[in-house]
Amino acid sequence: KNEVEQSPQNLTAQEGEFITINCSYSVGISALHWLQQHPGGGIVSLFMLSSGKKKHGRLIATINIQEKHSSLHITASHPRDSAVYICAVRSRGATNKLIFGTGTLLAVQP
Amino acid sequence: EAGVAQSPRYKIIEKRQSVAFWCNPISGHATLYWYQQILGQGPKLLIQFQNNGVVDDSQLPKDRFSAERLKGVDSTLKIQPAKLEDSAVYLCASSLRLATYNEQFFGPGTRLTVL
């Protein structure tokens, strides 16, 4: 079983829909990242959080440390949001090591 | 501020050949990471440097993979000889230092195809 699990693996939405991507983890962490990866492109960090909730534009990320669960929400989705969204957790310890989920492939159709 | 640079962006080789990738981190970033991302999977850490020293190389297949960061700035990752299962995107990332809350910045990656 992977230490970081994401769901769903694939998601197709219509433009304007509210989207939720979930992440569960089984290890002790110091922080959790949500990352975006476009086809053929590098990875861009969206959020880094260790508690509560963060908002940036149409993106909202929440984390529940007790339940070891995080969600990424996209409001008023747009075709340009189509990408792979990756959850990664930073393990406790000195090395700042990231453990990645397998990603959620999101396709937003016009 | 310039981002993490990687080259080449794409490489196609035959199995048993050798290949090298180059990474130039963001200026002033002490920590450098190499990741392997196989299609459909999340990135997997291969090796992590702090300046020119290795912090973690526990998942580096040392029989065929090697990496160096001799002057503590740019880095090269080499595969010799390559196998079919090495086909993947190789991502380089850097962070300011090793501390827990330092964000990692990723390069565009090198897509390797081994035929």
Interface residues (C-beta under 8 A of the other chain):
Chain A: V4 S30 A31 L35 G40 G41 G42 I43 V44 S45 M48 S50 I86 A88 R90 A94 T95 N96 K97 L98 F100 G101 T102 G103
Chain B: V4 T31 G40 Q41 G42 P43 K44 L45 Q48 V55 D56 L91 A93 S95 L98 A99 T100 Y101 N102 E103 Q104 F105 F106 G107 P108 G109 R111
